[in-house]
Amino acid sequence: MPWFTLEEDALSQQQIAEACTRLLAEARNRISGNLKRVLLLPPDLTRAHSGAGHITELLYRELDAAGAHVEVIPTLGQHVPHTEAENKWMFGSIPNDRIFAHDWRDGCTHVGVVPGSYVDATTGGAADWDIPIDLNTKLMTEQWDLVINIGHVVPHEVLGFANHNKNYFIGVAGKDTICASHIAAAVYGIENNLGCLVTPLRACFNYAEEKFMKDVPDCYIQIVMQRDKENKLVTSGLFVGDDLETYLQAARRSREQNIIVFDKPIKKVVAVMQADEFRATWVANKAVYRTRMAIADGGELLIIAPGVERFGEQPEVDALIRKYGYKGTPYTLALYKTEADMQAIPHGVAHLIHGSSEGRFTITYAPGHLTKAEIEQVGYNYADLAEVQARYNPATMKEGWNTMPDGEEVFYISTPSAGLWATKEKLNDPHRRDLSSPEQLAAAEKATQ
């Protein structure tokens, strides 16, 4: 069970600060009474709107004042490392020399393997390969009295809901771990993952945590957010503990507050991806992931993305997207069987699958720094940013349904990364496996034996 939880319509900054103090007191009682060396694992700037950076700063200040040596590793996965200015923007007064960039290529240590037989059992045969577990060397080889995972629990395309041990097995994982896990989730199906408490890949990560992380003195502070009456994102829950139930309670609250369900599909969605957080379609495509289950066949998703300047977070992934584009699962997997550049970075192939509408609806991008030719080359439609912002002005559009002066009806979403939008039919699809109970997981394993 969690050490403690806080749930309100909106938690105050004082309540959040007091929760940080209480977390440290609980950790001293439960894990180590002498916190000399502490590692903080917050999300990167793509989750900045969650307030996780401020919580990281609060924890750092209190630990530092008590004489602890504290280090911070943003859980980048394979995202671009922060600049010093970005670290200051997100983490405030934490000294930059205490913040370390995760190196997913050369900065990891092998700790174990999730066997292909287990992957096969959880995915119902969709994937059957080993998932090697390689984690940040600083995390795994240096001596820590406490490791604190800070993160935002919100619907997620790979793990059903983000955070908890995603911080480890994607956020500070190595290339082979990221690649093998992402392609497993992709072939299983993005719409089978979104909004499920324990997806097959989450079950695999739970297995890895149980087998390989027992000696890590860690805990989690899980953030849940919702929109208030003024439609602002506010913190509605903090869940602190060191077990799976801490995640499950947070995910259940997120499921109640962050999933918008429709009786009928939506014809047109207009989504905004903020310029200071989203600079590549790799992350801006959360607009595709989180709305796809709500959009009608033949509908349109318009993404206003003033900060987007590239496709991939890494040069080789950017080149892969430009070469093959977002053109559907059958096309992509057929090429994956034969093309060496795809086989070298399977997580990039997974992204190509996730970012396609599978021909069901149109995806139109209005980017700040990519040309019409570049956008159309990857299989999307292009719209001029200035023209789109003039028509769908983020300063005047309201969250949800809007009727434009010419009668067009659109559903407007200002922060797609903070939720999930789906029809009842898709959300209740019986093909979606939720392995959140031991009985469900055991049944999944037995079914493939």
DRENKEZA-158893 format. One line per 4 residues: their letters; for each residue x, y, z of N, C-alpha, C. Coordinates in steps of 0.02 Angstrom, whole numbers, plus 50000, padded with zeros to 5 digits. Example, Ala and Ser with C-alpha at 12.3 -4.5 7.8 and 13.67 -1.06 7.14 Angstrom:
BEGIN
AS) 50660:49716:50390:50615:49775:50390:50660:49835:50390  50642:49888:50354:50684:49947:50357:50645:50002:50394
This chain:
BEGIN
MPWF) 50042:49940:50000:50000:50000:50000:50044:50063:50000  50018:50119:49974:50056:50182:49975:50074:50202:50047  50129:50239:50053:50145:50268:50118:50092:50318:50139  50072:50361:50091:50018:50408:50103:49994:50436:50037
TLEE) 49933:50462:50036:49905:50494:49976:49871:50559:49996  49869:50605:49948:49832:50668:49955:49787:50675:49894  49724:50685:49904:49676:50692:49848:49629:50750:49864  49629:50799:49820:49585:50858:49826:49565:50879:49755
DALS) 49516:50924:49751:49501:50952:49686:49563:50989:49659  49599:51023:49704:49661:51057:49686:49704:51063:49748  49762:51032:49747:49808:51037:49803:49845:51105:49800  49853:51136:49857:49889:51199:49861:49964:51188:49858
QQQI) 50001:51241:49844:50074:51236:49844:50099:51217:49913  50066:51241:49965:50086:51223:50033:50076:51148:50045  50020:51121:50022:50008:51049:50031:50061:51008:49993  50080:51031:49934:50130:50996:49894:50198:50998:49930
AEAC) 50215:51057:49957:50278:51063:49993:50278:51019:50056  50222:51017:50091:50218:50976:50151:50222:50902:50134  50196:50883:50076:50201:50813:50054:50273:50794:50041  50312:50840:50013:50383:50826:50002:50420:50815:50068
TRLL) 50404:50856:50116:50435:50848:50183:50414:50782:50214  50351:50765:50208:50327:50702:50236:50359:50642:50201  50367:50647:50135:50399:50592:50098:50468:50578:50127  50507:50631:50139:50575:50621:50166:50573:50592:50236
AEAR) 50526:50614:50277:50519:50586:50344:50502:50512:50341  50455:50494:50297:50436:50424:50290:50496:50382:50265  50534:50410:50218:50592:50374:50190:50644:50362:50244  50653:50411:50288:50702:50402:50343:50679:50346:50390
NRIS) 50614:50341:50400:50588:50289:50445:50588:50220:50412  50573:50218:50347:50561:50154:50313:50623:50128:50276  50666:50172:50252:50721:50150:50208:50789:50163:50238  50804:50225:50257:50869:50240:50286:50863:50302:50330
GNLK) 50887:50296:50391:50885:50353:50436:50940:50403:50424  50986:50387:50379:51042:50432:50366:51048:50443:50290  51016:50495:50266:51013:50508:50194:51072:50552:50174  51129:50519:50162:51189:50557:50143:51193:50567:50067
RVLL) 51171:50517:50029:51173:50521:49956:51105:50503:49928  51075:50550:49892:51007:50541:49867:51006:50557:49792  50972:50515:49754:50964:50525:49682:50891:50540:49667  50879:50595:49630:50812:50614:49610:50804:50599:49535
LPPD) 50749:50565:49517:50735:50547:49448:50668:50579:49426  50671:50641:49403:50610:50675:49379:50602:50664:49304  50544:50682:49276:50536:50680:49203:50575:50736:49170  50578:50734:49104:50611:50788:49067:50560:50843:49052
LTRA) 50581:50891:49012:50540:50951:49002:50474:50938:48965  50467:50879:48933:50404:50864:48900:50348:50851:48950  50364:50846:49015:50314:50841:49067:50316:50902:49114  50344:50956:49090:50353:51015:49132:50288:51042:49160
HSGA) 50234:51036:49122:50169:51063:49145:50143:51028:49207  50172:50970:49225:50148:50932:49283:50171:50961:49350  50218:51008:49348:50247:51034:49410:50299:50989:49440  50319:50936:49404:50369:50889:49431:50436:50923:49442
GHIT) 50452:50974:49402:50515:51010:49411:50517:51046:49478  50460:51077:49496:50456:51113:49560:50461:51065:49619  50428:51007:49614:50433:50957:49667:50505:50933:49674  50539:50923:49618:50610:50903:49620:50651:50956:49656
ELLY) 50638:51019:49641:50674:51073:49675:50660:51075:49750  50597:51064:49769:50579:51063:49841:50617:51008:49877  50618:50948:49847:50654:50892:49878:50728:50906:49882  50756:50934:49829:50828:50950:49828:50845:50999:49883
RELD) 50807:51053:49888:50821:51105:49939:50821:51076:50009  50770:51036:50025:50764:51009:50093:50821:50960:50108  50837:50918:50060:50892:50871:50070:50959:50906:50075  50969:50955:50032:51032:50993:50032:51040:51031:50099
AAGA) 50986:51059:50123:50989:51095:50187:51006:51049:50245  50987:50985:50238:51002:50936:50290:51072:50905:50282  51110:50928:50233:51179:50905:50224:51188:50847:50177  51136:50827:50142:51141:50770:50095:51174:50792:50030
HVEV) 51209:50746:49998:51233:50756:49930:51178:50731:49883  51152:50775:49842:51094:50758:49800:51113:50767:49726  51095:50717:49685:51104:50722:49613:51037:50710:49579  51032:50736:49518:50970:50733:49479:50985:50705:49410
IPTL) 50945:50656:49389:50949:50631:49320:50879:50637:49289  50866:50685:49246:50802:50687:49211:50794:50622:49170  50735:50592:49173:50724:50527:49141:50707:50538:49067  50759:50552:49030:50753:50572:48959:50733:50515:48914
GQHV) 50749:50453:48933:50746:50400:48883:50796:50417:48828  50772:50421:48766:50817:50442:48712:50801:50512:48687  50765:50552:48728:50753:50621:48709:50818:50662:48712  50816:50721:48683:50873:50765:48682:50887:50791:48753
PHTE) 50950:50787:48776:50966:50814:48843:50950:50888:48849  50934:50909:48909:50920:50979:48923:50983:51021:48915  50972:51084:48894:51025:51134:48900:51027:51160:48972  51078:51197:48989:51081:51227:49056:51022:51273:49067
AENK) 51002:51311:49015:50945:51356:49022:50880:51317:49034  50873:51260:49000:50813:51219:49010:50812:51188:49079  50870:51168:49104:50872:51143:49173:50850:51197:49222  50873:51257:49213:50854:51312:49257:50780:51326:49252
WMFG) 50753:51324:49191:50682:51337:49179:50639:51285:49215  50661:51222:49213:50620:51169:49243:50634:51158:49316  50698:51160:49336:50717:51140:49403:50739:51198:49449  50732:51259:49424:50742:51318:49466:50812:51324:49494
SIPN) 50818:51322:49560:50881:51338:49593:50929:51279:49599  50911:51221:49574:50958:51164:49578:51020:51179:49536  51080:51174:49565:51140:51189:49526:51146:51143:49465  51167:51172:49410:51171:51133:49349:51221:51077:49353
DRIF) 51273:51085:49395:51323:51032:49400:51299:50973:49442  51238:50977:49469:51208:50920:49504:51156:50885:49460  51148:50909:49398:51099:50879:49352:51138:50844:49296  51124:50779:49287:51163:50738:49241:51118:50713:49184
AHDW) 51142:50720:49123:51104:50696:49065:51111:50620:49059  51054:50586:49051:51056:50514:49040:51083:50499:48970  51130:50453:48965:51159:50432:48902:51133:50362:48886  51084:50359:48842:51050:50296:48827:51093:50250:48784
RDGC) 51145:50276:48752:51188:50235:48710:51247:50204:48748  51282:50246:48785:51345:50224:48813:51349:50230:48889  51294:50249:48921:51296:50261:48993:51256:50212:49034  51249:50150:49010:51205:50102:49044:51242:50038:49062
THVG) 51214:50002:49111:51241:49939:49136:51187:49885:49130  51207:49826:49106:51160:49771:49098:51143:49741:49166  51077:49733:49180:51057:49706:49246:51014:49643:49240  50990:49626:49181:50949:49566:49175:50910:49563:49110
VVPG) 50865:49515:49105:50825:49504:49045:50754:49484:49064  50704:49515:49032:50636:49489:49035:50631:49437:48979  50621:49373:48995:50624:49321:48943:50568:49327:48892  50584:49307:48831:50535:49310:48777:50472:49270:48793
SYVD) 50478:49217:48832:50419:49178:48850:50370:49219:48892  50397:49263:48934:50353:49306:48975:50321:49360:48931  50361:49388:48886:50334:49438:48839:50279:49407:48797  50290:49346:48773:50240:49311:48733:50176:49300:48773
ATTG) 50183:49281:48836:50125:49266:48878:50083:49329:48890  50116:49384:48905:50078:49445:48920:50047:49477:48859  50081:49472:48801:50054:49503:48741:50008:49457:48702  49995:49398:48727:49952:49352:48691:49982:49329:48626
GAAD) 50049:49325:48623:50083:49301:48563:50101:49354:48513  50083:49418:48526:50099:49471:48478:50174:49483:48474  50209:49475:48530:50282:49483:48533:50311:49425:48573  50370:49402:48553:50398:49343:48588:50473:49347:48598
WDIP) 50500:49408:48597:50572:49416:48603:50591:49438:48674  50654:49425:48692:50680:49448:48756:50681:49524:48758  50671:49552:48818:50683:49623:48829:50742:49629:48877  50801:49646:48850:50859:49655:48894:50848:49717:48938
IDLN) 50871:49714:49000:50863:49770:49045:50932:49801:49059  50943:49859:49028:51004:49897:49036:50985:49965:49066  51014:49983:49122:50994:50044:49158:51055:50089:49171  51040:50152:49182:51090:50203:49193:51144:50180:49242
TKLM) 51206:50186:49222:51262:50161:49262:51268:50198:49329  51257:50262:49329:51260:50300:49392:51208:50274:49441  51147:50261:49416:51094:50234:49459:51114:50167:49488  51140:50122:49446:51148:50053:49466:51214:50037:49501
TEQW) 51265:50077:49491:51330:50059:49519:51354:50105:49575  51326:50164:49582:51346:50207:49638:51303:50192:49699  51328:50210:49756:51293:50197:49819:51243:50253:49834  51179:50234:49840:51127:50283:49856:51090:50261:49919
DLVI) 51078:50308:49962:51037:50294:50021:50963:50297:50004  50947:50335:49952:50876:50341:49930:50875:50364:49858  50830:50333:49819:50815:50354:49751:50741:50374:49749  50726:50435:49729:50657:50459:49726:50637:50469:49654
NIGH) 50586:50432:49633:50556:50441:49566:50500:50491:49571  50503:50543:49530:50452:50595:49529:50419:50593:49461  50352:50588:49457:50323:50585:49391:50248:50596:49388  50226:50609:49328:50156:50625:49312:50122:50562:49286
VVPH) 50071:50538:49321:50032:50481:49298:49975:50506:49254  49976:50486:49191:49929:50510:49142:49923:50456:49088  49867:50451:49053:49861:50400:49001:49921:50401:48953  49943:50342:48933:50005:50336:48894:49998:50282:48841
EVLG) 50029:50294:48783:50020:50252:48724:50057:50185:48728  50109:50179:48769:50147:50118:48773:50131:50078:48836  50121:50115:48892:50113:50082:48957:50044:50092:48988  49996:50114:48950:49929:50124:48977:49924:50189:49015
FANH) 49967:50196:49066:49976:50259:49102:50051:50269:49112  50072:50331:49110:50142:50347:49117:50164:50344:49190  50229:50341:49198:50266:50347:49259:50271:50281:49298  50285:50285:49362:50305:50230:49405:50369:50200:49375
NKNY) 50374:50135:49364:50438:50106:49343:50455:50120:49269  50411:50155:49234:50431:50183:49169:50492:50228:49177  50497:50262:49234:50556:50304:49247:50621:50264:49239  50620:50201:49260:50679:50158:49254:50685:50130:49183
FIGV) 50635:50093:49162:50642:50048:49105:50633:50082:49037  50616:50146:49038:50619:50188:48978:50660:50250:48994  50644:50283:49050:50674:50348:49065:50749:50347:49074  50776:50296:49107:50849:50291:49114:50874:50224:49088
AGKD) 50842:50200:49036:50860:50135:49006:50907:50145:48947  50937:50088:48928:50981:50087:48870:50944:50075:48805  50981:50081:48751:50952:50075:48684:50915:50009:48674  50946:49954:48693:50916:49888:48680:50851:49880:48719
TICA) 50849:49906:48780:50788:49902:48820:50732:49944:48788  50749:50005:48769:50699:50050:48739:50674:50021:48673  50719:49995:48633:50700:49969:48567:50655:49907:48574  50677:49858:48613:50639:49796:48619:50571:49807:48651
SHIA) 50566:49852:48699:50502:49864:48733:50454:49903:48689  50479:49953:48654:50434:49995:48614:50405:49956:48555  50446:49915:48522:50419:49879:48465:50371:49825:48489  50382:49796:48549:50334:49748:48577:50266:49781:48588
AAVY) 50267:49841:48618:50204:49876:48630:50170:49897:48565  50211:49914:48515:50182:49936:48451:50147:49880:48414  50179:49821:48411:50147:49766:48375:50086:49740:48413  50086:49749:48479:50027:49731:48518:49969:49778:48502
GIEN) 49984:49841:48488:49932:49888:48466:49923:49946:48514  49933:50007:48489:49929:50066:48531:49860:50074:48563  49808:50059:48525:49740:50068:48553:49721:50012:48601  49762:49960:48605:49753:49909:48656:49788:49929:48721
NLGC) 49832:49979:48718:49870:50001:48776:49839:50060:48812  49818:50109:48773:49797:50174:48801:49744:50166:48855  49759:50191:48915:49710:50193:48969:49699:50128:49006  49741:50077:48993:49737:50015:49033:49785:50020:49092
LVTP) 49764:49997:49150:49805:50004:49210:49871:49966:49205  49867:49903:49183:49928:49863:49174:49926:49831:49105  49963:49860:49059:49969:49833:48992:50019:49776:48992  50025:49738:48938:50076:49686:48935:50147:49712:48950
LRAC) 50164:49770:48921:50232:49796:48933:50240:49818:49006  50188:49848:49035:50191:49865:49106:50202:49802:49148  50169:49748:49130:50178:49685:49166:50251:49662:49160  50280:49671:49101:50351:49653:49092:50396:49697:49135
FNYA) 50381:49761:49140:50420:49806:49181:50411:49790:49255  50351:49771:49275:50340:49750:49344:50382:49688:49360  50386:49642:49313:50428:49582:49320:50501:49603:49330  50524:49650:49288:50593:49672:49292:50608:49707:49358
EEKF) 50561:49747:49381:50572:49781:49445:50577:49731:49502  50534:49681:49501:50534:49630:49554:50598:49589:49552  50622:49573:49492:50680:49529:49486:50747:49566:49495  50751:49628:49471:50817:49660:49465:50827:49723:49506
MKDV) 50774:49748:49539:50780:49813:49573:50770:49809:49648  50770:49749:49676:50756:49741:49747:50808:49776:49792  50868:49783:49767:50920:49813:49809:50923:49889:49803  50881:49917:49760:50880:49990:49752:50834:50020:49806
PDCY) 50859:50064:49849:50818:50093:49902:50775:50151:49876  50719:50134:49847:50683:50186:49809:50611:50196:49834  50582:50251:49810:50511:50264:49820:50487:50308:49763  50422:50317:49760:50390:50355:49707:50346:50411:49736
IQIV) 50347:50469:49703:50295:50519:49713:50260:50530:49646  50197:50509:49644:50158:50508:49582:50108:50566:49582  50111:50606:49528:50069:50665:49522:50011:50650:49476  49950:50669:49497:49892:50666:49453:49863:50736:49448
MQRD) 49842:50755:49388:49816:50822:49376:49747:50818:49344  49709:50872:49352:49646:50879:49317:49634:50953:49301  49582:50967:49263:49565:51036:49248:49514:51062:49299  49527:51124:49322:49480:51154:49370:49424:51191:49334
KENK) 49383:51228:49371:49325:51262:49342:49346:51315:49292  49406:51342:49301:49432:51392:49252:49471:51357:49196  49468:51291:49194:49499:51251:49143:49576:51251:49146  49603:51265:49205:49675:51263:49214:49694:51195:49243
LVTS) 49752:51169:49222:49777:51107:49251:49800:51119:49322  49774:51078:49368:49792:51083:49438:49810:51014:49464  49850:51011:49516:49868:50948:49547:49810:50923:49590  49784:50865:49574:49726:50838:49610:49744:50777:49653
GLFV) 49804:50752:49646:49824:50694:49686:49899:50686:49689  49924:50666:49748:49993:50645:49757:49991:50577:49791  50028:50530:49763:50028:50461:49788:50101:50443:49801  50117:50429:49864:50186:50419:49884:50193:50349:49914
GDDL) 50242:50311:49890:50254:50244:49916:50307:50209:49876  50315:50144:49889:50369:50106:49857:50344:50041:49825  50278:50037:49811:50252:49975:49784:50207:49986:49723  50184:49932:49693:50142:49936:49634:50075:49969:49650
ETYL) 50048:49958:49709:49983:49988:49727:49987:50064:49727  50044:50092:49742:50052:50165:49738:50038:50188:49667  50066:50153:49618:50050:50168:49547:49978:50156:49531  49950:50100:49551:49882:50082:49533:49832:50133:49560
QAAR) 49842:50156:49621:49795:50206:49648:49799:50272:49609  49860:50291:49591:49868:50352:49550:49837:50343:49481  49847:50285:49451:49820:50272:49384:49744:50270:49385  49715:50242:49438:49642:50241:49443:49614:50312:49447
RSRE) 49648:50355:49485:49626:50425:49489:49634:50460:49422  49689:50447:49388:49698:50476:49322:49645:50451:49273  49629:50387:49278:49577:50359:49234:49510:50394:49244  49494:50411:49307:49432:50446:49322:49433:50518:49296
QNII) 49492:50550:49299:49495:50622:49288:49523:50642:49220  49561:50599:49188:49598:50618:49128:49573:50586:49064  49520:50546:49067:49493:50515:49007:49425:50545:48992  49418:50576:48934:49355:50604:48911:49323:50554:48863
VFDK) 49262:50533:48879:49229:50480:48841:49171:50509:48801  49165:50489:48738:49113:50513:48693:49068:50455:48672  49004:50471:48663:48958:50421:48636:48970:50410:48562  48989:50463:48526:49001:50458:48454:49069:50487:48436
PIKK) 49099:50464:48383:49165:50490:48362:49160:50564:48342  49217:50598:48346:49222:50669:48331:49247:50678:48259  49217:50725:48224:49236:50737:48155:49302:50776:48149  49312:50827:48192:49374:50866:48188:49399:50886:48257
VVAV) 49463:50873:48269:49496:50893:48330:49551:50943:48313  49555:50996:48351:49610:51044:48346:49650:51040:48411  49715:51024:48406:49757:51014:48465:49817:51060:48462  49838:51086:48519:49896:51130:48524:49951:51096:48562
MQAD) 50011:51095:48533:50071:51070:48567:50117:51129:48581  50129:51143:48645:50163:51204:48666:50235:51207:48640  50256:51266:48618:50321:51275:48587:50379:51262:48634  50370:51275:48700:50426:51267:48746:50436:51195:48768
EFRA) 50390:51150:48750:50396:51080:48769:50404:51033:48710  50376:51050:48652:50371:51003:48597:50404:51031:48534  50463:51003:48518:50503:51028:48462:50513:50977:48407  50487:50917:48417:50492:50864:48366:50426:50826:48364
TWVA) 50409:50799:48306:50348:50759:48303:50354:50698:48347  50415:50677:48365:50425:50621:48410:50385:50630:48474  50383:50691:48501:50345:50704:48562:50279:50741:48547  50278:50782:48496:50216:50818:48479:50162:50770:48455
NKAV) 50181:50711:48432:50131:50662:48410:50090:50633:48467  50103:50655:48528:50056:50638:48582:49986:50663:48563  49982:50714:48523:49917:50737:48498:49882:50683:48458  49921:50645:48420:49893:50589:48381:49872:50532:48428
YRTR) 49918:50514:48473:49906:50456:48516:49844:50466:48560  49839:50524:48590:49788:50534:48642:49719:50549:48615  49714:50565:48550:49648:50581:48521:49623:50529:48472  49666:50482:48451:49650:50437:48396:49588:50395:48410
MAIA) 49576:50378:48473:49519:50335:48490:49453:50373:48491  49456:50439:48480:49395:50480:48479:49377:50505:48409  49424:50502:48362:49414:50532:48297:49378:50485:48249  49330:50512:48214:49288:50473:48168:49328:50451:48106
DGGE) 49308:50396:48077:49335:50377:48012:49320:50434:47963  49372:50455:47926:49364:50511:47879:49369:50579:47912  49382:50580:47978:49389:50643:48014:49458:50674:48006  49471:50726:48045:49535:50762:48040:49560:50781:48109
LLII) 49626:50773:48118:49661:50799:48176:49708:50854:48150  49697:50915:48175:49740:50972:48158:49785:50987:48219  49850:50984:48209:49898:50994:48263:49933:51061:48253  49923:51107:48299:49957:51172:48298:50020:51164:48340
APGV) 50078:51169:48307:50141:51151:48340:50195:51203:48323  50192:51262:48354:50238:51316:48336:50311:51301:48351  50326:51254:48396:50395:51238:48413:50426:51183:48372  50386:51147:48333:50412:51088:48298:50460:51108:48243
ERFG) 50521:51081:48248:50574:51098:48201:50606:51036:48170  50587:50977:48193:50617:50915:48168:50567:50858:48181  50584:50799:48157:50541:50741:48167:50565:50699:48226  50627:50676:48224:50653:50634:48277:50692:50673:48329
EQPE) 50698:50644:48389:50739:50674:48441:50814:50663:48428  50830:50610:48392:50899:50594:48376:50907:50595:48299  50967:50612:48274:50977:50617:48201:50957:50554:48163  50975:50495:48190:50960:50434:48153:50885:50420:48152
VDAL) 50850:50439:48206:50777:50430:48207:50744:50481:48161  50770:50542:48161:50743:50593:48115:50750:50570:48043  50808:50541:48026:50819:50516:47958:50771:50459:47942  50759:50415:47990:50713:50359:47980:50643:50383:47965
IRKY) 50619:50433:48003:50551:50459:47993:50546:50492:47925  50597:50531:47907:50596:50564:47841:50597:50513:47784  50631:50458:47794:50638:50408:47740:50574:50368:47731  50543:50346:47787:50488:50298:47782:50419:50329:47796
GYKG) 50417:50379:47839:50354:50413:47852:50306:50374:47897  50251:50407:47914:50198:50379:47956:50144:50350:47910  50154:50288:47887:50112:50262:47833:50077:50197:47849  50069:50182:47913:50028:50126:47933:50067:50064:47953
TPYT) 50034:50022:47994:50067:49963:48022:50087:49912:47969  50044:49891:47923:50064:49840:47874:50125:49861:47832  50123:49923:47807:50178:49950:47767:50243:49951:47808  50238:49975:47869:50298:49984:47911:50327:49917:47932
LALY) 50286:49870:47954:50311:49806:47977:50339:49764:47919  50310:49773:47860:50337:49737:47801:50409:49760:47787  50421:49825:47791:50488:49851:47780:50535:49833:47837  50509:49830:47897:50550:49813:47956:50582:49744:47949
KTEA) 50550:49700:47913:50577:49633:47903:50639:49632:47858  50647:49684:47817:50700:49683:47767:50751:49739:47772  50733:49795:47804:50775:49855:47801:50820:49860:47863  50885:49862:47850:50934:49862:47904:50930:49924:47948
DMQA) 50916:49982:47918:50913:50043:47959:50854:50041:48006  50800:50009:47986:50743:50000:48032:50760:49952:48088  50792:49897:48070:50809:49846:48120:50859:49871:48171  50897:49923:48153:50947:49951:48198:50916:49993:48254
IPHG) 50856:50021:48241:50823:50063:48292:50748:50047:48294  50730:49989:48322:50660:49969:48323:50613:50017:48359  50638:50055:48408:50594:50103:48441:50572:50157:48392  50613:50172:48342:50593:50219:48290:50538:50190:48247
VAHL) 50543:50125:48233:50490:50091:48195:50425:50092:48234  50429:50080:48300:50369:50084:48342:50337:50152:48337  50378:50205:48337:50352:50273:48332:50317:50284:48265  50343:50256:48211:50310:50263:48146:50240:50232:48148
IHGS) 50234:50176:48183:50169:50143:48189:50122:50185:48232  50146:50208:48289:50104:50247:48334:50079:50312:48301  50121:50342:48259:50104:50406:48230:50061:50404:48168  50041:50345:48148:49997:50338:48089:49924:50332:48111
SEGR) 49880:50360:48071:49808:50351:48084:49782:50287:48053  49828:50248:48022:49810:50187:47986:49759:50201:47930  49762:50262:47904:49717:50281:47849:49647:50298:47871  49633:50297:47936:49564:50309:47960:49545:50383:47957
FTIT) 49593:50427:47974:49578:50498:47975:49640:50536:47952  49630:50600:47936:49684:50642:47912:49720:50675:47970  49787:50676:47967:49827:50712:48015:49859:50771:47980  49843:50831:48004:49868:50893:47974:49911:50929:48025
YAPG) 49972:50945:48005:50019:50980:48049:50027:51053:48027  50025:51098:48076:50044:51168:48065:50106:51181:48107  50166:51167:48080:50228:51171:48120:50258:51241:48114  50300:51257:48164:50333:51321:48163:50394:51323:48118
HLTK) 50426:51265:48107:50492:51268:48075:50504:51211:48025  50452:51178:48001:50459:51128:47948:50419:51151:47888  50443:51133:47828:50410:51155:47767:50352:51110:47747  50313:51133:47700:50257:51094:47673:50284:51029:47643
AEIE) 50339:51033:47607:50367:50973:47575:50389:50922:47627  50420:50946:47681:50443:50900:47733:50385:50865:47767  50332:50901:47783:50274:50872:47816:50239:50822:47771  50230:50840:47708:50195:50795:47662:50237:50733:47646
QVGY) 50303:50739:47649:50347:50683:47635:50336:50626:47684  50318:50642:47747:50309:50589:47797:50237:50564:47801  50194:50589:47757:50126:50563:47754:50073:50605:47788  50091:50664:47812:50042:50708:47844:50022:50763:47795
NYAD) 49966:50796:47810:49947:50856:47774:49979:50917:47808  49987:50970:47770:50019:51031:47796:49969:51088:47799  49976:51129:47851:49937:51190:47856:49984:51246:47878  49972:51307:47853:50013:51364:47871:49998:51385:47943
LAEV) 50051:51392:47984:50042:51405:48055:50005:51470:48068  50025:51524:48033:49993:51589:48044:49919:51588:48027  49903:51555:47972:49833:51551:47951:49792:51511:48001  49820:51456:48024:49784:51413:48072:49775:51448:48139
QARY) 49828:51483:48162:49823:51518:48226:49774:51576:48222  49767:51605:48163:49718:51659:48155:49647:51632:48159  49636:51573:48130:49568:51545:48131:49553:51512:48198  49600:51472:48223:49590:51437:48287:49637:51467:48339
NPAT) 49623:51527:48359:49668:51565:48403:49669:51534:48473  49726:51508:48494:49729:51477:48560:49710:51524:48617  49715:51589:48605:49697:51637:48657:49622:51644:48666  49584:51624:48616:49511:51633:48619:49472:51568:48615
MKEG) 49503:51514:48591:49468:51450:48588:49456:51425:48658  49400:51392:48669:49386:51363:48735:49396:51287:48731  49415:51259:48788:49426:51187:48791:49361:51151:48775  49364:51102:48730:49304:51065:48712:49273:51091:48647
WNTM) 49208:51089:48643:49173:51106:48581:49174:51180:48568  49188:51197:48503:49186:51266:48479:49150:51267:48412  49108:51317:48402:49076:51329:48338:49108:51390:48307  49139:51382:48249:49174:51437:48216:49123:51482:48181
PDGE) 49143:51544:48163:49097:51592:48132:49061:51565:48070  49094:51520:48033:49062:51493:47973:49023:51429:47988  49015:51412:48052:48974:51355:48071:49012:51291:48081  49077:51290:48066:49116:51229:48077:49120:51213:48151
EVFY) 49109:51149:48168:49114:51127:48237:49179:51089:48246  49218:51108:48296:49281:51074:48311:49286:51062:48386  49323:51010:48403:49337:50997:48473:49409:51018:48486  49418:51066:48531:49483:51097:48544:49515:51069:48607
ISTP) 49580:51051:48602:49617:51024:48658:49682:51063:48665  49691:51095:48721:49750:51138:48730:49811:51100:48755  49802:51042:48788:49858:51003:48814:49844:50929:48804  49852:50903:48744:49836:50833:48731:49877:50784:48774
SAGL) 49937:50804:48793:49980:50759:48832:49953:50747:48902  49903:50786:48923:49877:50780:48992:49816:50735:48997  49796:50701:48942:49736:50660:48947:49729:50610:48891  49670:50582:48886:49652:50534:48834:49579:50547:48816
WATK) 49565:50546:48750:49498:50557:48725:49478:50495:48684  49420:50466:48698:49402:50403:48666:49326:50394:48665  49303:50355:48618:49232:50336:48618:49222:50277:48667  49161:50270:48690:49144:50214:48734:49160:50147:48700
EKLN) 49146:50144:48635:49156:50081:48599:49229:50060:48600  49275:50108:48586:49345:50090:48584:49373:50078:48654  49350:50117:48703:49376:50109:48770:49355:50042:48800  49297:50017:48779:49271:49954:48806:49283:49895:48760
DPHR) 49328:49902:48712:49343:49848:48665:49369:49787:48704  49339:49729:48696:49360:49670:48734:49430:49645:48718  49459:49667:48662:49527:49646:48645:49580:49679:48689  49561:49732:48724:49608:49767:48767:49619:49726:48831
RDLS) 49681:49706:48846:49696:49664:48904:49722:49709:48960  49688:49707:49017:49711:49743:49076:49733:49691:49127  49799:49687:49140:49827:49635:49182:49841:49662:49253  49793:49701:49279:49804:49736:49342:49794:49693:49404
SPEQ) 49768:49634:49397:49762:49589:49454:49805:49527:49444  49828:49496:49497:49867:49434:49490:49830:49380:49452  49764:49377:49461:49724:49326:49426:49725:49338:49350  49718:49402:49330:49719:49418:49259:49787:49403:49229
LAAA) 49841:49419:49265:49907:49406:49240:49920:49332:49235  49899:49294:49285:49908:49221:49284:49871:49190:49226  49810:49215:49213:49770:49189:49157:49804:49203:49091  49834:49263:49084:49869:49280:49022:49929:49234:49011
EKAT) 49966:49221:49066:50023:49176:49060:50002:49105:49043  49949:49082:49074:49926:49013:49063:49901:49003:48992  49871:49056:48964:49841:49051:48898:49891:49034:48843  49954:49049:48854:50004:49035:48802:50051:48978:48820
Q) 50036:48943:48873:50079:48886:48894:50059:48822:48857
